[in-house]
Amino acid sequence: MKPKFWSVYRRADRSRALLTASRCYDFLPLVTPNLRTRRTIPRDILIRIKPMLQFRRITTQKRFIPQIDGLRFVAISSVVLLHIYAALEAGIIPVPWSMSSDLPKRGVELFFAISGFILGIPFASHYIRKAARVGLKQYFLRRLTRLEPPYFISLLVWAVVQMIIGHRHFGEMGPHLLSSFAYLHNAFFGAFPGAINMVAWSLEIEIQFYVLVPLLALLFAIPSASIRRTVLAILMIASGFLSIVAHRNIHLRASILYYLAFFLAGFLVCDLYLTRREWKPSFRWDVLALCGWPLVWYFEGNVGHILLPFLIVVLYLAAFRGRICSAIFSNRVITNVGGMCYSIYLFHVLVISAVRRLSTPLHIGQNFWAYYGLQALLILPCMLICCGAFFLIIERPCMDREWPRKLWRWWQELVSSAADPHSRLRRASLNPK
């Protein structure tokens, strides 16, 4: 056993070695002789970067429902995969069948039901559970600060791309761009003619629903649960028949009148979710989900708009109540991808178009599905990288309701430090860590 003074000599030797090293590197003032500090620099960098690489959503009320992000994953997957198929219809291998123009909208209709559920939660909690009243000022301000920055940036990116790649003149594009900024493109021009971002039509319908939510949420004020749910079901049926009439008009078919039944379906799921007593997971709901999900893309036309909202109610309940479904929709990878669905939705068509310009000639044999699989393997990673970066840099910070205040504080500090370079050093000396 070594004597106690051994550690004293070891510390003295280490000190002399460090002193010698510091004298040898006096001409490099940025090099520190402290080996322990040098080893911790990469770790400090990782600690700073790690919070920036969080893909989980920032929720308003610190209430995270993983199954909802799992359902978002299904919705955005439907949109992306069907748009890849539509892009390959002009490929070098013929498609097996021509896709209906309504089929890619199935994912959008799934999103509408999710919006009904999410936005109905705070209002239903107030009327059913006697929670705090929803402040309308904060409600609309939250919608503004959460959704507008990513949307406006995407419109500008799309406009620049169309001017450079599509050689579209700004004078012709200007009215479409301005109306899209005001969420009025559907009302003035219809959903697709001259659109800057071809998927922005659904976001305008979402905005119409956001405005109507405080009024529609009065349905939750009905005290009897059975009567309340019956009224919601009747309104869903009536809205389904109303969509048949609205479909005849180019402007109404891109409005909430055509899709109201799906938002009400989200309201109904919200009602059942908040009034639940004890939902025991059951394989019966998994069987219902297994049989029901393929029907989402099978129903078409007027019948689909009447029956599909009720099918969505059953499938969303299965996501909560099924043993297997609940585990799948709560998977972290699935919820992370579903959580950044807004970023993917805004830019997926742009990424598909960019990658397809290079990947279209690549194929394996003459089988279309092998061709489709190869193209998807090339497109999807690029999409996740580009949209994931946009999510981390732009969308996720906007999920923080305090981001305007934090941005203003950061800007003030930046301006003050630029005006007085020594101010930051003085603040650091006054507030040592």
matplotlib code that plots the C-alpha trace (Angstrom):
import matplotlib.pyplot as plt

x = [0.0, 1.4, 1.9, -0.3, 2.3, 2.5, -0.5, 1.1, 4.2, 1.9, 0.0, 3.4, 4.7, 1.5, 1.7, 5.3, 4.4, 1.5, 3.7, 6.3, 3.6, 2.3, 5.7, 6.2, 2.9, 3.1, 3.0, -0.4, -2.6, -5.8, -4.4, -5.1, -2.8, -5.7, -6.2, -9.4, -10.9, -9.8, -11.5, -14.8, -15.0, -16.7, -19.0, -20.0, -20.7, -22.9, -24.8, -25.5, -26.6, -28.7, -31.7, -31.7, -32.1, -35.3, -38.0, -40.8, -43.4, -43.7, -47.3, -49.3, -50.5, -47.6, -50.0, -48.6, -50.9, -48.5, -51.3, -52.3, -48.8, -49.0, -52.2, -50.5, -47.8, -50.5, -52.0, -48.7, -47.6, -50.8, -50.2, -46.6, -46.8, -49.7, -48.0, -45.0, -47.2, -48.8, -45.4, -44.3, -47.4, -45.1, -42.2, -40.6, -42.6, -46.4, -48.5, -50.9, -53.9, -54.7, -55.2, -58.3, -57.8, -59.7, -57.4, -54.5, -57.0, -57.6, -54.6, -55.9, -59.2, -57.4, -55.7, -59.0, -60.3, -57.1, -57.6, -61.1, -59.8, -56.9, -58.8, -61.8, -59.9, -59.6, -63.2, -64.7, -62.6, -64.2, -67.8, -67.6, -65.0, -65.5, -61.9, -60.7, -62.4, -60.4, -59.2, -60.1, -57.3, -54.7, -56.4, -56.1, -52.7, -51.4, -52.7, -51.0, -47.6, -47.6, -48.6, -47.9, -44.0, -43.5, -46.4, -45.1, -41.6, -42.8, -44.7, -41.7, -39.5, -42.1, -42.4, -38.6, -38.4, -41.3, -39.6, -36.2, -37.1, -40.6, -39.8, -43.0, -43.3, -43.8, -46.5, -48.6, -47.8, -48.3, -52.1, -51.9, -49.1, -50.9, -54.2, -52.3, -50.8, -54.3, -55.7, -58.1, -56.7, -59.5, -62.1, -60.7, -59.1, -60.1, -57.8, -55.2, -55.3, -52.2, -51.4, -48.0, -47.9, -50.3, -51.0, -51.8, -55.5, -56.1, -54.4, -57.0, -59.7, -58.0, -58.0, -61.7, -62.2, -60.0, -62.2, -65.4, -64.1, -65.3, -68.8, -68.9, -67.5, -70.8, -72.0, -70.0, -72.2, -75.0, -75.2, -76.4, -73.6, -76.0, -77.8, -74.5, -73.1, -76.4, -76.4, -72.8, -73.6, -76.6, -74.5, -71.9, -74.5, -76.0, -72.6, -71.9, -75.0, -74.1, -70.7, -72.5, -74.0, -70.8, -68.8, -70.5, -68.9, -65.1, -64.9, -67.2, -65.4, -62.3, -64.0, -65.1, -68.6, -67.2, -65.1, -67.1, -68.0, -64.4, -63.8, -67.0, -65.7, -62.7, -65.1, -66.9, -63.6, -62.7, -66.0, -65.5, -61.9, -62.6, -65.6, -63.9, -63.8, -61.4, -60.3, -58.9, -56.8, -58.5, -57.5, -61.0, -60.2, -57.0, -59.2, -61.5, -58.5, -57.1, -60.3, -61.1, -57.9, -57.9, -61.4, -60.1, -58.6, -61.4, -64.4, -64.8, -67.3, -70.4, -70.7, -67.2, -67.9, -70.9, -69.4, -65.7, -66.1, -67.7, -65.1, -62.4, -64.1, -63.8, -60.2, -59.1, -60.7, -58.9, -55.6, -56.3, -58.0, -56.3, -53.4, -51.3, -52.6, -51.8, -48.3, -47.7, -49.1, -47.1, -43.8, -41.2, -39.9, -43.5, -44.5, -41.3, -42.1, -45.8, -44.8, -43.1, -45.9, -46.5, -43.0, -43.2, -46.6, -45.4, -42.3, -42.8, -44.0, -40.9, -38.6, -40.4, -40.0, -36.4, -35.3, -37.4, -35.6, -32.5, -33.9, -36.6, -34.3, -33.3, -35.3, -35.0, -36.6, -40.0, -42.1, -43.7, -43.8, -40.0, -39.6, -41.9, -40.0, -36.6, -37.9, -39.4, -36.1, -34.4, -37.0, -38.0, -34.5, -34.0, -37.5, -36.8, -33.5, -34.8, -38.1, -36.5, -34.0, -36.8, -38.7, -35.8, -34.9, -38.3, -41.3, -40.4, -39.2, -42.6, -44.3, -43.1, -45.8, -43.1, -41.0, -41.9, -40.9, -37.7, -36.8, -37.4, -35.2, -32.4, -32.6, -32.3, -29.3, -27.7, -28.2, -26.9, -23.8, -23.2, -23.4, -21.2, -19.0, -17.9, -21.4, -21.6, -18.3, -19.5, -22.8, -20.8, -18.5, -21.5, -23.3, -20.6, -21.8]
y = [0.0, 3.4, 6.1, 9.1, 11.5, 9.7, 11.6, 14.8, 14.0, 13.0, 16.3, 18.2, 16.3, 17.0, 20.7, 21.0, 19.2, 21.6, 24.6, 23.3, 22.8, 26.2, 27.8, 25.8, 27.1, 30.7, 31.7, 30.0, 31.9, 30.0, 26.6, 25.7, 23.4, 22.1, 18.6, 18.0, 21.2, 20.2, 16.8, 18.4, 20.9, 18.3, 17.3, 20.9, 21.3, 18.2, 19.4, 22.7, 21.0, 18.3, 20.5, 21.8, 18.2, 17.4, 16.3, 16.0, 18.7, 21.5, 21.4, 24.4, 23.0, 20.6, 17.8, 15.4, 12.7, 10.4, 8.6, 11.9, 12.3, 8.7, 9.5, 12.5, 10.1, 8.1, 11.2, 12.7, 9.3, 9.0, 12.5, 11.9, 8.4, 9.2, 12.4, 10.3, 8.0, 11.0, 12.3, 9.0, 8.9, 10.8, 8.5, 6.0, 3.0, 3.1, 3.2, 0.2, 2.5, 6.1, 7.6, 9.6, 13.2, 12.7, 10.0, 12.1, 14.2, 11.3, 12.3, 15.8, 14.6, 12.7, 15.9, 17.7, 15.2, 15.6, 19.4, 18.9, 16.8, 19.0, 22.4, 20.9, 19.7, 23.1, 24.2, 20.8, 20.7, 24.0, 23.0, 19.3, 19.3, 22.9, 23.8, 27.4, 29.4, 29.6, 33.2, 34.1, 36.6, 34.0, 31.4, 33.4, 34.8, 31.3, 30.3, 33.3, 32.8, 29.0, 28.6, 31.9, 32.0, 28.5, 29.2, 32.6, 31.3, 28.4, 30.7, 32.9, 29.8, 28.5, 31.9, 32.1, 28.5, 29.2, 32.4, 30.7, 27.2, 27.7, 31.1, 32.5, 36.3, 38.1, 40.3, 37.3, 35.6, 38.6, 38.4, 34.7, 35.3, 38.1, 36.1, 33.1, 35.3, 36.3, 32.7, 33.8, 32.0, 29.4, 32.1, 34.2, 31.7, 28.2, 25.7, 25.0, 27.5, 29.6, 28.4, 29.3, 26.2, 23.6, 22.1, 25.4, 25.1, 22.8, 25.3, 27.9, 25.5, 24.9, 28.7, 28.8, 26.1, 27.9, 31.0, 29.0, 26.8, 29.1, 29.0, 25.3, 24.4, 25.6, 22.1, 20.9, 23.1, 20.6, 19.0, 15.5, 13.4, 11.2, 14.2, 16.0, 13.1, 12.5, 16.1, 15.8, 12.6, 14.3, 17.3, 15.0, 13.3, 16.7, 18.0, 15.0, 15.6, 19.3, 18.4, 16.9, 20.3, 22.2, 20.0, 21.5, 24.8, 25.3, 27.7, 25.8, 22.5, 24.1, 25.5, 24.3, 23.6, 20.6, 19.2, 20.2, 16.6, 15.6, 18.4, 17.4, 13.8, 15.1, 16.9, 13.5, 11.7, 14.6, 14.2, 10.5, 10.9, 13.5, 11.7, 8.3, 6.5, 3.6, 2.5, -1.0, -1.9, -4.7, -6.7, -6.1, -2.6, -3.8, -6.1, -3.1, -1.0, -3.8, -4.1, -0.3, 1.4, 0.0, 1.4, 4.9, 4.8, 2.7, 5.0, 7.5, 10.1, 11.2, 8.0, 8.3, 11.9, 10.6, 7.4, 8.3, 10.6, 7.9, 5.4, 7.9, 8.1, 4.3, 4.2, 7.1, 5.4, 2.2, 4.2, 4.8, 1.6, -1.1, -3.0, -3.1, 0.1, 2.1, 0.7, 1.4, 5.0, 5.8, 4.6, 7.3, 7.2, 7.4, 10.2, 12.2, 12.0, 12.7, 15.7, 17.5, 16.8, 20.5, 21.1, 17.9, 19.0, 22.5, 21.3, 17.6, 18.4, 20.7, 17.9, 15.3, 17.5, 18.3, 14.7, 13.3, 15.5, 13.4, 10.0, 9.5, 7.6, 5.1, 1.9, -1.9, -3.9, -2.9, -3.5, -0.3, -1.2, -1.9, 1.4, 3.1, 1.5, 2.7, 6.2, 6.3, 5.2, 8.1, 10.7, 10.0, 10.4, 13.7, 14.8, 13.9, 15.7, 18.9, 19.0, 17.9, 20.8, 23.2, 21.8, 22.2, 25.7, 27.3, 25.3, 23.8, 27.1, 28.6, 26.0, 27.8, 30.4, 32.7, 32.8, 36.4, 37.7, 35.7, 36.8, 40.4, 40.1, 38.4, 41.2, 43.9, 42.2, 41.9, 45.6, 46.7, 44.5, 45.8, 49.4, 48.7, 45.6, 45.7, 45.5, 41.7, 41.3, 43.6, 41.6, 38.4, 39.7, 40.9, 37.6, 34.9, 31.3]
z = [0.0, -1.1, 1.7, 2.0, 0.8, -2.5, -3.8, -2.8, -5.0, -7.9, -7.7, -7.6, -10.6, -12.5, -11.7, -12.9, -16.1, -16.8, -16.0, -18.5, -21.1, -20.6, -21.1, -24.3, -25.8, -24.7, -28.4, -28.7, -26.2, -27.3, -26.4, -22.8, -20.8, -18.8, -20.3, -18.4, -19.8, -23.3, -23.0, -21.8, -24.8, -27.1, -24.3, -23.7, -27.4, -27.4, -24.3, -26.1, -29.3, -27.8, -26.9, -30.5, -31.8, -29.9, -32.4, -29.8, -30.2, -27.7, -26.5, -25.3, -22.0, -21.4, -22.3, -24.8, -26.4, -28.3, -30.2, -31.9, -33.3, -34.4, -36.3, -37.8, -39.1, -40.9, -42.4, -43.7, -44.9, -47.0, -48.5, -49.3, -50.7, -52.9, -54.2, -55.0, -57.0, -58.8, -59.6, -61.2, -63.5, -65.9, -65.3, -67.7, -66.5, -66.9, -63.7, -63.1, -62.6, -62.9, -59.4, -58.6, -57.8, -54.4, -53.2, -52.0, -50.0, -47.7, -45.6, -45.5, -44.2, -41.5, -40.5, -40.3, -37.8, -35.7, -35.7, -34.5, -31.6, -30.7, -30.8, -29.2, -26.1, -24.2, -25.0, -24.2, -21.0, -20.0, -20.7, -19.6, -16.9, -15.7, -16.5, -17.0, -19.7, -23.0, -23.6, -27.2, -27.4, -26.4, -28.6, -31.8, -30.9, -30.4, -33.8, -35.3, -33.7, -34.1, -37.8, -39.6, -39.6, -41.2, -43.6, -44.8, -45.1, -47.2, -49.5, -50.1, -50.8, -53.2, -55.0, -55.5, -56.8, -59.3, -60.5, -61.0, -62.1, -63.5, -65.0, -63.6, -63.8, -60.5, -62.0, -62.7, -59.5, -57.2, -56.8, -56.0, -53.5, -51.7, -51.5, -50.2, -47.4, -46.5, -46.7, -49.5, -52.5, -52.5, -52.3, -55.2, -57.5, -56.3, -54.7, -57.5, -60.4, -60.1, -56.5, -55.1, -52.9, -54.3, -50.8, -49.2, -50.0, -47.0, -44.7, -45.7, -44.7, -41.4, -40.7, -41.4, -38.8, -36.3, -36.6, -36.1, -33.3, -30.4, -31.9, -32.8, -29.4, -27.9, -28.7, -25.7, -23.5, -23.9, -20.5, -21.4, -23.0, -25.0, -26.4, -27.2, -29.1, -30.9, -32.1, -33.2, -35.2, -36.8, -37.8, -39.3, -41.5, -42.5, -43.3, -45.4, -47.5, -47.6, -49.2, -52.1, -52.9, -52.2, -54.5, -57.5, -56.9, -57.4, -54.5, -52.0, -52.6, -51.2, -48.1, -44.7, -46.0, -47.9, -45.0, -41.9, -41.1, -40.6, -38.0, -36.2, -36.2, -34.2, -31.9, -31.3, -30.5, -28.2, -26.3, -25.9, -24.8, -22.1, -20.6, -20.6, -17.2, -17.7, -21.2, -20.9, -24.0, -26.0, -29.1, -30.4, -31.3, -33.0, -35.2, -36.0, -37.0, -39.1, -41.0, -41.1, -42.2, -45.7, -46.2, -45.7, -49.2, -50.6, -50.1, -52.9, -54.0, -52.2, -50.2, -48.9, -47.6, -45.6, -44.2, -43.9, -40.9, -38.8, -39.8, -38.7, -35.3, -34.9, -36.1, -33.8, -30.8, -31.8, -31.6, -27.9, -27.0, -29.0, -27.4, -30.5, -32.1, -28.9, -28.8, -32.5, -32.5, -29.4, -30.8, -30.5, -34.1, -35.4, -33.1, -34.0, -37.7, -37.1, -34.9, -37.8, -40.2, -40.8, -42.1, -44.2, -45.6, -46.6, -48.5, -49.5, -53.0, -53.5, -52.4, -54.6, -57.6, -57.0, -56.4, -59.2, -61.7, -61.0, -60.1, -62.7, -65.2, -62.4, -62.4, -61.8, -64.6, -65.9, -62.8, -61.6, -57.9, -57.9, -59.7, -57.1, -54.2, -55.6, -56.1, -52.6, -51.1, -52.8, -52.1, -48.5, -46.8, -48.6, -47.5, -43.9, -43.8, -45.5, -43.6, -40.4, -40.6, -41.2, -38.3, -35.9, -37.0, -37.7, -36.8, -33.4, -31.9, -33.0, -30.9, -27.8, -27.0, -25.6, -28.7, -29.8, -26.3, -26.3, -29.8, -28.9, -25.8, -27.8, -30.4, -27.7, -26.2, -29.7, -30.4, -27.0, -27.3, -30.8, -29.6, -26.5, -27.1, -23.4, -22.0, -22.3, -20.5, -17.7, -17.4, -17.3, -14.5, -12.5, -12.9, -12.7, -13.0]

ax = plt.figure().add_subplot(projection="3d")
ax.plot(x, y, z, "-o")
ax.set_aspect("equal")
plt.show()
